[in-house]
Amino acid sequence: MGARDGSSYISRLKAHPRDVWIAGRKVGDVTSDPVFRRPVAAMARLYDCQIDPQLRSTMTYLPDDGDEPAGVSFIIPRTHADLVHRRKAMQVWAEATFGTMGRSPDFLNTVLASMADAPEFFAEVGVGCADNVQRYYRHCRDNDLFLTHTLVNPPVDRSKSASQQADEYAYLGIVERTKDGLVVRGAKMLATHGPTADELMVYPLPFSVRPGEEKYALAFAIPVGTKGLRFICREPFDRGDQSEWDHPLGSRFEEPDAMAIFDDVLVPWDRVFLHGNVEQANTLFARTRMQSHTGHQTAVRGLAKCEFMTALAIALSRSVKTDTFIHVQEQLGECTGYLQLIEGAIVLSELKAEPSGHGTLQPALEPLQALRYHIPRFYERMVRLTQVLGAGGILANPTEADLQSDIGGDIRRYYRGAGIEAEAKIRLSKLAWDATGTQFGQRQLQYERYYAGDPVQTGAAAYRMFDHKPLLAMVDRALRLS
Ligand SMILES: Cc1cc2nc3c(=O)[nH]c(=O)nc-3n(C[C@H](O)[C@H](O)[C@H](O)COP(=O)(O)OP(=O)(O)OC[C@H]3O[C@@H](n4cnc5c(N)ncnc54)[C@H](O)[C@@H]3O)c2cc1C
C-alpha cells in the first residue's frame, strides 16, 4: 500500500475495534464518537498531505526494498539530502497543526526506523529479535500504520523501584513466557493518541530498570485492539461540542491522552524486541541512537509551535498598537531570537550528522538534546509574554452567540482595536487564549514540559555527554598551564 490517505486511516480504525474508556463510558467506534471524531479528522488531514499532488514528493520516498512510495518519516537516512527531505516533510505536518499535535505519526516512525537501523544490537538481544524488528518496521512502513507509545511507569511511589511497589504489577511486567509469547500485566503511561492509533509500542526509558528487576525489562509492539489492552483516557476538553469560533484550536487539534492497562496481554514472540535483560533495556536508547532521530522530529515540530506563538504575540500587540513601545519590541525580539536559535540548531544537527558505521546517518545528538531541554523553556517564556502582552484583552471576550444576539451592536462598537474590526480582534484574542490559557492551552504547556520525560534528567544528561576537554583546555590556557 505505501503512504496512505486520510480515508484509509479512518477505514482501518473502523475495522479494528479497541477497548477505550472516557468520561465514564466505553467508546464504540472512535471515528464517529463525538470526543474522538475531530482528533481523528485532524490526523486524517495529515495523511491526506501525502497524496496531495503538490506535496507528494516532499512527503514520500521510495524505499530500496519497497515497491511503493512510503512516508518519509520511515526513512533510514543515508545522506544529508535524506535528512533535509525528512525535515521538510516533518515541517509540513507540524505547520498543518501549528505544532500542537506533538504525537503526529512521524514521531514514532523515527523510533521504528532507528530500531531497524540497529540490527547488531537486536541480534545481541536474542534469537529472532533482529528479524522481528526488521519485519515489524517493514509492516508498519508498507501499511503506513500510526504508532503510539507508552514508556513511563505511572506515578505510584517514586521513592521505590518497580519490584518494591505494594502491587507487584503496578508497573508493566512479565507474568509468564508461553510457547506463543510473553504474557504481560500492569500499567504504562501516557499513550497520547492511544485510542486513535493502529499500534502501541512499549520500550524502556534509559536506566529505568534496576538490576535484579528482569521482569520489567521489555520492549514490544502490539495492535491497539489486542485482547486485554485497555485505554483509560483523561477527561476530554472538547466533548465534540466546542465552537470553532470560540475555541479555534481546541475544537480541532485536541490530542487524546490515555493510561494503557495490560490485563494479561499476550504479546506474540514475533512482536517481542527485548525481554528479561536489564542492561539491554537500559541501553536501548543509546544503542539504537533513537534520540537523534526523535530529536530531529521534536525540534522541527517545536519550531513550528514557537513560530506560531511568536506570530500570536506580534499580532496581538499590533491589534492595539502596543508594538510601538520599545519594551514590547524588545520582548517580541526576544521571541524572534529564539526562533533563530532553534532553526540554527536543527541545521547544525544535519550538518554535523554522524555515520552509523553501516552506511546510514543520524543527526548530531548534542544540538538536538540542547533543543529538547531549551524549547520547553523558550515556549513557556513565549506563552507568558503572549499572556502579559494580551493582558485583559486576551481573556475578556464574548462568544460568537453574543455577537449574533441583540447586544451585537455594543460588541462591534466597543471591542474594536487599532485598525481592526471588533470581530477580527475578538477572534484573534480567542486564538491566543486557546493557545495559552484554556484547558487546551495549558495541556500544550504541560506537554512541552514533560513529553520527553523528566527535564532534570535531560539537562543533566546533556552536561554528562558534552565533550568538556576543549572547554577545560581553555581554562588551562588562560592559566598558562598548557
Ligand atoms: C500531555 C502529555 C503527553 C505525554 N505523552 C506521552 C506519550 O505519548 N508516551 C509516553 O511514553 N510518555 C508521554 N508523556 C510523558 C510521560 O507520561 C511523563 O509525564 C514524563 O515522562 C514525566 O514523568 P512523570 O509524569 O511520571 O513525572 P516524574 O518522573 O514522576 O517527575 C515528576 C517530578 O518529580 C521529580 N522526580 C521524580 N522521580 C524522581 C527521582 N527518582 N529523583 C528525583 N526527582 C524525581 C521530577 O524531577 C519531576 O519534577 C506525556 C506527558 C504529558 C504531560
The ligand as an ORCA input file, in Angstrom:
! r2SCAN-3c Opt
* xyz 0 1
  C       0.449     15.818     27.841
  C       1.493     14.738     27.934
  C       1.562     13.758     26.941
  C       2.523     12.738     27.016
  N       2.548     11.751     26.054
  C       3.356     10.687     26.219
  C       3.315      9.590     25.309
  O       2.609      9.612     24.289
  N       4.081      8.500     25.578
  C       4.905      8.451     26.662
  O       5.556      7.418     26.878
  N       5.015      9.499     27.505
  C       4.260     10.601     27.316
  N       4.347     11.661     28.192
  C       5.445     11.689     29.168
  C       5.221     10.870     30.404
  O       3.929     10.406     30.546
  C       5.653     11.549     31.712
  O       4.809     12.638     32.010
  C       7.060     12.048     31.724
  O       7.958     11.035     31.359
  C       7.447     12.518     33.137
  O       7.180     11.503     34.046
  P       6.148     11.716     35.246
  O       4.993     12.491     34.765
  O       5.895     10.395     35.842
  O       6.947     12.627     36.232
  P       8.043     12.160     37.286
  O       9.135     11.429     36.597
  O       7.393     11.440     38.398
  O       8.583     13.542     37.726
  C       7.769     14.453     38.484
  C       8.660     15.353     39.300
  O       9.287     14.601     40.339
  C      10.711     14.608     40.191
  N      11.177     13.218     40.378
  C      10.514     12.076     40.060
  N      11.254     10.993     40.343
  C      12.408     11.432     40.857
  C      13.583     10.783     41.344
  N      13.714      9.471     41.358
  N      14.588     11.560     41.798
  C      14.480     12.906     41.800
  N      13.383     13.581     41.339
  C      12.361     12.859     40.886
  C      10.992     15.090     38.751
  O      12.211     15.810     38.626
  C       9.776     15.968     38.453
  O       9.957     17.290     38.828
  C       3.428     12.700     28.114
  C       3.359     13.690     29.099
  C       2.422     14.701     29.019
  C       2.379     15.738     30.121
*
